[in-house]
């Protein structure tokens, strides 16, 4: 069964060029590791977000959190299953 996951990364100081580059690194890593497929990405004032389709959120949650931690994003991340 496929799950959808909304991931939002908040940047209280605002987004900069490096943050936008990290967005692509994060999404590419999710897909390269076979965690899921990114179906949309966006930015807003002080955040970036993406929607991911994956096979089973519960099975992949720790790996997603590990990637977020390695990119120093975990503390500002929201993972919302949908």
Secondary structure, DSSP 8 states (H G I E B T S, - for coil): --EEEEEEEE-TT---HHHHHHHHHHHHHHHHTTS-EEEEEEEETTEEEEEEEES-HHHHHHHHHHHHHHTT-GGGEEEEE-
